Structures are given as structure tokens and as C-alpha cells.
Amino acid sequence: MNAEISDSINSEIFGKQSNDSWKSLCAQLWRSVTRARKLAAPKTTTFRMAVNCRHRVEPKLDPLYFGNAIQSIPTVASVGELLSRNLGWCADQLHRNVVAHDDATVRRGVEDWESNPRLFPLGNFDGAMITMGSSPRFPMYDNDFGWGRPVAVRSGRANKFDGKISAFPGSDGDGSIDLEVVLAPETMAGLETDRDFMAYVS
């Protein structure tokens, strides 16, 4: 699925001067998948995404630091609130959560894990979760191992579950984004007939 985020959706959410198409896309996915799941209004839904901690800690890590410097952050809302508010509100919730993930938050997460080590749980445990993986910022199509530019980028079979989405830069370039979307069959069918979502998909 190749989702090209148009200027109109970004203008609606962030104003004409913004280029924050990533949060626009995440907000659109969160609302559309939640709507397709036909969940009850009081149920809590979660959109989980990874954040880069390199520039969030003090002192900042070197940009070329090779270790794993990401943390996963959940943004939550009730289904009724998520679907009754506009797309801009949803994107703003994601934005505020990312901005709030500062040095103190990163260090609390590390201290918590050190005091109680555990594997990171993957899955859609309550039927209302979405997990965004990878990032369209990674220059996947710049990799050339001697036989030319990649034809396509895929994430393989690992870590797949209902609600797992992986994002890569679009093979067409020009700011497009390729998405791998894993959903239950009935949810996928609902998403494919969602005009609000499909208007931005090619």
C-alpha cells in the first residue's frame, strides 16, 4: 500500500506552513483502523510508535551511535473521543506525546526497565491497539549492494500481528510513503471501503 499524503490533509491539521506529514498519516491510520474495527465508544484505543532518543537525552548521543536508542510510546484515547474529534485533534495528541518524551522521560524508562527487566510485549492484546514500526526517514532505497537500486522494501514475516504497521520511504520518491498494514481480514475489508482513508491512498 503506497500512501501519498496530500497538501490538503497537512493544511487541515497543521496549517499551510507545516510539513509534518508523518503525524498526519499516523492520525489518519489510527482513526481509520479504529473505525474499521467497529469498537464500542467507551473502549480505550492505543497508537504506539517508536521515538528516537538520540537527541532527547542530555548530553545528546552522537548521531552515528550504533546502539539501540529508541523507546516505544503509547498515545491513548477512547474510541468515542477519537472518532468524534477531527483529524487535527488526533494528530495533536500524537504530537504532544512525542514532544513530551524528553530526557527525564527517557531516563525513567531506562530506570524502570533496569529495576524490572522484561521483553517488550508485541501484539494487539485488547483488540484496539496499533503499533507503528520502522520510519519513512530511513533511506532504504539508497542501499545498493552492487546490483542496483532496490525494487521494493519489505519487512519479512517477523513480528506480524493484527494492528502492526511498518512504514518505509515510498519507492516512487517525492515524499511518498510505503506502508505494510497487517489487520484482521474483516478490519482490512472495512479499511478498504473507508472513503476517508482511501482518498489518500494509491
Order of alpha helices (4+ residues) and beta strands (2+ residues): beta-alpha-alpha-beta-beta-alpha-alpha-alpha-beta-beta-beta-alpha-alpha
